[in-house]
């Protein structure tokens, strides 16, 4: 198992390292753009629903039309947003924010845990539908392992210290010729301030057979509610998840 120093990255000349980490391009390639010549839309990122299965999509679009949004997964299953923007011509849905001729909204989709969303279908009322595609979840491969990231939730510790656990939904592909075992202590996160938080110690080992993959939850405890995971660390890998990560204080509101 690999241990991580839970102190700030900014010591011993680490300022340059921290800046390099935070300036890495997002593995999810957000923001993403699409349009049909009349309505233009932008997707800023995706977050997991904190109370169960599902995802939030942070999206804005031209405010000249009413529209609906569908999410389509890798098996071509279609999911309609539970709270799509522009519920009426009057707008004013609680999650909407208007600026510069566009409305930005947070749309919640009820999607099974293991679904992988590949694109959104934007359906304006008075012009043609169009798609916004992305290539998949954030992913990185180093040597004999491939790490993929599907989202995260924040779990308050229930005490007054304003800390809690970040629970990371990850998948590991074992490209080795031998079986391997992992648990949360093999991982860590870097927040937006450059602090490194190690994964929980003592949880059960996850066995992954040679050539197989396993999706499981990584727990990172005692993280400030002001922190936002920017990078996942795993055995020399650095996976940028900044476009997928709200800060914990936003989730707890």
N, C-alpha and C positions, 0 to 999 in steps of 0.2 A: 504494500500500500504506500501511497505517496502522501506525505504530510505537507501542509502549507502554513506559512507564517501568517497569522491573523492580523498583524500590524499593518500600517500604511505602506504603500508601495513607494512613498516619496522620500525614503531615507536612503543613505549610501549612494547618492547619485541617481536614485531611481526616478527623478523627475522626468528625465527624457524617456524612460521606459513607459511611465504612466501615460504620457502624452501620446506616444506611439500607439499604445493599446487603444486609447479612446478615439484616435483618429482613423482607425482601420475602417474600411468601407463595410456597410452592413451586409451580412451574408444573405439577408432576405431581399436585398436590392430595393428596399423602400426608400423614398416614395415611388409609387407606380402610377402611370397615367393612361388614360384612354378617353375616347370620345367618338361622336358620330358626325361632327361638323356643326352641330347645334348645341348639344350638351357635352360638356367636358367634366371628367371626374378624376380624382386623385385618391389613392389609398396610401395612408401614412404608416400603417402597421396593423398588427393583429395581436390580441391579448386573449388569454383564456378567461372564461366565465368563472368567477370566484366561488359560486355556490353550486356547481355541478358541471355536467358536460356542456360544452358549447364554447363559442368564441365571440369576442367583440371585434368588429372591423371599424377602424377609424377612417372615415371617408368624407370627402367634400365633393360638391358638384355645383355646376352653374344653377343659379336660382330662378331660371326662366321657365322651369317645367316641373311638374309633379312626376316622381319616378319611384319604382320599386327596385329592390336588389335581391338577386339570388346567388347563393354560393354553390359551386359544383365541385365535387370531390374527384379523386383519382379513379373511382369506379363509375363516374358519371351520375351519381346520385345528386339530386338538387334539393337545396334547403332555402326556404324563404325567410328573410329577416323578420324577427319578432317585433322589432320597432324600427321599420324603415323610415327614412326621412320623408318630409312632405306628406304627412297624413292628410292634409287638406290644402286647399289653395291659400288658406290663411297662414300656413306654416305654424311656427310657434310650438312645435313639439319640444318637450323639456330638454332634450339633449342637444338641440340645434344651436349653432352659433353662426351668425351671419357677418360676412366681411367681404368687401370688394367684389360684389356681384356673385358670391358663392355662399353656400351654406355647408358647414361642416357638422357631421353627426357621428355618433357612436351607435352602430347597429349590432344587435345581439342575434346570433344564429344558434338554434338548438341543434347541435351537431354531435354525433357519437364520438366518444373519446378517441377511437383509433382512426377516424376519418382523416384524410389528408386533402386539404382544400387546394385546388389547382387554379381556379379562376372565379371571377365574379361576372355575373350578367347584369348589366344595368338596363332597365326597361323604362324609358321615358314615356309619358302618356301621349305626347304629340310629335314624337320623332322616333326613328328606328332604334332598336336595342343594339348594344355593343358589349364587348367583353374587355375585362382587364385580367391579364394572365400573369402568373408568376411561376417560376420553375420548380417551386417546391419549398420545403422547410429549410432553415439554415442548416448547413452540413459542412463538415470538414473531415478530411482523411489524412492521417499521419501514420506512416509505416503500416502496421497491421490492424489498425482500428479505424472505424468510421463512426463519428459522433453526429447524430441528428437531434434537432431540438424542435419540440412541438408547442411549447408554451410553458407558462408558470402560473402559480397562484401564491398568494401571501396568506399565511396562517398566523394571526396574532397569538401571543402566548397567554393571553387572558389576564395578564398582570398589568401593573401600572408603569412598566418600564419602557413602553413604546417600542418594543422589539418583537420579533417573531421569526417564523421559518419561511424561507422561500422554498417552495416545492417545485422542482424542475421536472418537466415531462420530457424525457430523453429516450433515444434509441441508440444502442451500440451494436455495430456489426463487428464480429470477431473474424478477421481475415487470416488468422493464424491456422496452422495445421494441428494445433492442440487446443484443448478446452481452456477456458479462462474464467476467472472469477473477479467480480467488481462489487463495490458498494459505495455509499455516499462519500466516504472518506477519500476516495480517489479523485474527487472533484472539488472545485472551489469556484467562487464568483468574484469578479471585480466590480465594484459599484462606480457611480459617476464621479466619486471623489478620489478614486484610486485605491480604496481600501480593499484588501483581500479577505474574504470570508471562507473558511474551509467547510467542507461538507461534514455532516454529522458522523460521529464515530460510533461504532458498536452495532450498526444495523446489520441485518442478515446479508450474507454474500449472495450475489446474483450469478448463477452459473450460466455461461454461454458456450455452447458447443462449437467446435471448429467449423468455420464457414457459415455459422448461424448468427442471428441477431436477436436482441431482446429489448423490449420497450419497458421502462420502469421509471420510478420516481426517485429523484435525488433530493434529499432534504439538506438545506443549509440553514443552521439555527443561529439565533441571537443576532439577527440583522436589524439595524435601525429601520424604523418605518419611513425615514427620509431617504433611504438608499434605494437605488434602482439598479438591478443587474445589467451590466453592459457587456461583460465578457464571461464566458464559461471556460474554466481551465480544466484540462484533463490530460495527464501524461504528456506534457509538452505541446498539446493543442491549445489554441486560443480561438474560440468560436464567438463571433460578434453577434449578440442578440439584442442590441440596443433598440432596434425598431420594433421589437416585440415586447418591450418591457416598460410598464408603468412603474412609478414609485409606489411603495407600499401604502403611503399615506393617501394616495388617490384611491386605491382599492378599498381602504377602510372607511371612506366617506359614505 
